[in-house]
Amino acid sequence: MFEAAELGRTVSKKTYAEKEPILRTALLEAQQRLRKLPFPVIIIVSGVEGAGKGEVVNELNRWFDTRGVQTHAFWDESDEELERPKFWRFWRKLPPKSTIGIMFGSWYTESIIERVFRNLSRAEFESELDRICEFERLLSNDGALIVKFWFHMTKKTQQKRLKQDRKNGKPSPLLKVFSKNYARFRSVSELAIRATDTGFSPWHIIESEDRRYRNLAVGETLLSAIRRRLDAPNPTVPLSQPDDSLVTDIPEASATLLDKLDLTPELSRSDYEDRLSAAQNRLRTLAWQAYKAQINTVCVFEGWDAAGKGGAIRRITGAIDARLYRVISIAAPTEEEQAQHYLWRFWRQLPRAGYCTIYDRSWYGRVLVERVEGFSAHHEWSRAYAEINDFEQQLTDTGTVLLKFWLHISPEKQLQRFEERKRTPWKQHKITDEDWRNRDRWDQYKHAVNDMVARTSTSYAPWVLVPANDKWFARVHVVETCCDQLEAALE
Amino acid sequence: MFEAAELGRTVSKKTYAEKEPILRTALLEAQQRLRKLPFPVIIIVSGVEGAGKGEVVNELNRWFDTRGVQTHAFWDESDEELERPKFWRFWRKLPPKSTIGIMFGSWYTESIIERVFRNLSRAEFESELDRICEFERLLSNDGALIVKFWFHMTKKTQQKRLKQDRKNGKPSPLLKVFSKNYARFRSVSELAIRATDTGFSPWHIIESEDRRYRNLAVGETLLSAIRRRLDAPNPTVPLSQPDDSLVTDIPEASATLLDKLDLTPELSRSDYEDRLSAAQNRLRTLAWQAYKAQINTVCVFEGWDAAGKGGAIRRITGAIDARLYRVISIAAPTEEEQAQHYLWRFWRQLPRAGYCTIYDRSWYGRVLVERVEGFSAHHEWSRAYAEINDFEQQLTDTGTVLLKFWLHISPEKQLQRFEERKRTPWKQHKITDEDWRNRDRWDQYKHAVNDMVARTSTSYAPWVLVPANDKWFARVHVVETCCDQLEAALE
């Protein structure tokens, strides 16, 4: 999830100097209009320690007319607060209608911290998140517009901030604690965001390495969220359509995960042959060990047309005993499948304990081809992310090793392979008009892939983005990853 | 919650013989229409052991055309099923579009049983319920109509069934185990129903002491649920409005909790004075003990006009030190309160640790006066039950003693008191045109009170229905109940 907010987005001084005054004026205008409408705006500021949440709060207070804006910081609870149910402190600070409330630290803070330090069990934490969802649903049902920001930065940058702080003689004790527990904090936060990223109260993850990018991204996200409500036919009724993107991208510095993937890795013929045959031998043994240990494996292959999915799959199946795997090629659903929920046909093919199922294309069709080609309505594909995450969690909760590969090539490489196919008689069947049509929508697909990775790359089922301009490198990378993951599961 | 399904509803042989053929024909007709529409109907059959779930399943199969109906019983998991994620067994049995699936035992069964025998912690159980909600949401979003039945019977009747079974020489081992754990099963089930009673997938609790009532109630509920979808402008889109009543009531044998409350209890003057002064002395001491133990108390008073709420409250406040309590009379909200969620004004008045707040009328106005008078829209008051349950759970989770009194009188007694007030100069101010207007809506209020009790009488915050035709009895009953509850909390 957070990978998509580690792309090094920046905004230049010049751009910032141009954009910031326009943004500011627009925010003030929006605030003026809000004054006449009976709903509050609740802004939640949370995220990684050291990402500049305090600076953002100051910036927001500078941008808005402070009449009609309240900022509340939630740190230590007062004795007054401790003597009442936990949410009392939030109820008392809720902004009234027509005003803006900035929540610096919020109903998320305590639960996340308690979970990081294991004072809450996983199930208790999920119960807390459930209560938070109910609270936000209640506010939203009552008309509140909730805008939730998560400020993200990498461990490396956090360490750098820590060093800077020390140099400046103002080491923050919180920052120190959190940077020690960065990985744990990251995985707990991921769960929290996933469980509470709802249509009525979506999250916006802001890449925060660059201050100017961060501020601009916050301002523009906020502006568009408020405006969308103000411009709705009935502004007091909450809109329940989630944003397309979990991770905020602004035109000034847009980037996708695919743009940042290094496509240069390649292997020589002899390296390829050596490493492939070593990896396949490993995989052969591991597959039998998994069978004995009753561990299921599910491999998912997605990627551009002509990225080499089939070739990679054959390198896996070439290694595993034929009794142990099945390859499911996903084409149009059967009549029987069409009479069911779209996930039904994947559930029915799940492997028994010890076996392996390889999906050549998968349930991700819902958020890729069906989204881009308009085969699914917005409300259908947008809720699919959560449905998929839940499905995959059920798989991994029962011990399944789940591997998800996206095979990535450049558009130039695709063109080259298409033309090769046209020229080679036994490959001509592989290329259809549809492939050319898909190619025209490259940018839309790229956007959809980015959202897919941001929303469904989870700690329990991360995406593996495979540079596949060089087929040899891609195949070896896939087989070796399978080995590594199986090995880890067997330990 | 279950109190409202223990009212002894019955249907006579004659009525059943008249109604059943009509119902059957109508169900068949509905099934015919379903055949042409692309959504499935999922019927969940669950509830207390011995309530006749098997008989209901047989009856449904007799009523419907069995082509297009599948019945699935979920008992022991097969080895096939154990080797895959838990929900796999349900996915494989889902009915395709245009057909009906009867689920005998379901995704609820295992979690409830595991929780009854404490193999799941409270938080783990809540996580499971959450997963169930997500599963039903997914099905419903895809068009499925889910009709969930919970068959309820009292412990007494269950014991009777057990004896009968023994006599007939076919003692059911399950029935024996469950009747031993009746109370625990009841409280676990209550939580499960409350957490999963959603707009898209509501529960129907069926009183099951009388077979004919039970069957007729099931058939009619099912018929109206299917018809509502079939008659909707767009039948493939799930309706998200919950039913008004959690506990099913059919015209053939309608009953409310208030109808069944015995209003005859009364006290003589001397008994009243003795018991009241004893109870007040107890309460005085207990209030100080609660203060020392830092236990909060919240008392809620609701009831008919002229039922004697004020008098009962004064008997409490007369006993407690004035520093320890506050009485909040709920009138129209202030301007400040109107700019917030309707629960906000109750949150802000919550007592500090050790203190007591008495609400003269309360948050229940939302589902009583606001519902009946139409001050709130259907979607507002219908979601208030869940909001209130959650609010009260937060109170009791933090150790608050929460007491909810409904003071009940007969319409005749109310008339008598109204006229008395008119005649007594210092009481005339107490009676307004509004009181007479409310009186005209007695039946609507009675219905609303019944729903309120069914949906918000929980194990952690049960309603106390007080027979108040005799003021003396009502006051003593209220003060003594306060004492008992405080004493229990102090132990």
Interface residues (C-beta under 8 A of the other chain):
Chain A: P38 P40 E80 L82 E83 R84 P85 K86 F87 W88 W91 R92 L94 P96 K97 S98 S121 A123 E124 E126 S127 D130 R131 E134 L138 L139 N141 D142 A144 Q294 N296 E336 A339 Q340 H341 Y342 L343 W344 W347 R348 L350 P351 R352 A353 G354 E380 R383 A386 E387 D390 Q394 L395 D397 T398 T400
Chain B: P38 P40 E80 E83 R84 P85 K86 F87 W88 W91 R92 L94 P96 K97 S98 S121 A123 E124 E126 S127 D130 R131 E134 L138 L139 N141 D142 A144 Q294 N296 E336 A339 Q340 H341 Y342 L343 W344 W347 R348 L350 P351 R352 A353 G354 E380 R383 A386 E387 D390 Q394 L395 D397 T398 T400
